[in-house]
Amino acid sequence: MIDYKLGVMESKFAELIWNHEPIPSGDLVKLCDNELGWKKSTTYTMLRRLCQRKIFQNKDGIVSSILSKQAFHALQSEMFVKETFDGSLPKFLAAFTMRKKLSAKEISELQQIINRNRR
């Protein structure tokens, strides 16, 4: 199973790529130097790590995402619910609403999602 959890710096790096893709790897090195203070070797080490995890790719010197930001966050959410609540979305919502009451708008939006997903 691929690990879709990102550390703080991995998250910042991923955001840079998602916000600038597709981006030549040389431009990514310059961007990481300016934004994160990283050396070329650090950028390429981080890029290789996230490419191995199938989040990004570096094809012909052009860095782009394999997973969109939205798809990545969806996978993270699924993993969190699976690991923390035995995959039960109702258990997650019950825990979430113990401390935060849902607004009428949120309830309506959730109801629309439920209605769209009825079989």
Sequence and secondary structure as in RCSB ss.txt:
>XXXX:A:sequence
MIDYKLGVMESKFAELIWNHEPIPSGDLVKLCDNELGWKKSTTYTMLRRLCQRKIFQNKDGIVSSILSKQAFHAL
QSEMFVKETFDGSLPKFLAAFTMRKKLSAKEISELQQIINRNRR
>XXXX:A:secstr
       HHHHHHHHHHHHH SEEHHHHHHHHHHHH   HHHHHHHHHHHHHTTSEEEETTEEEESS HHHHHHH
HHHHHHHHHHTT HHHHHHHHHHHS   HHHHHHHHHHHHHT  
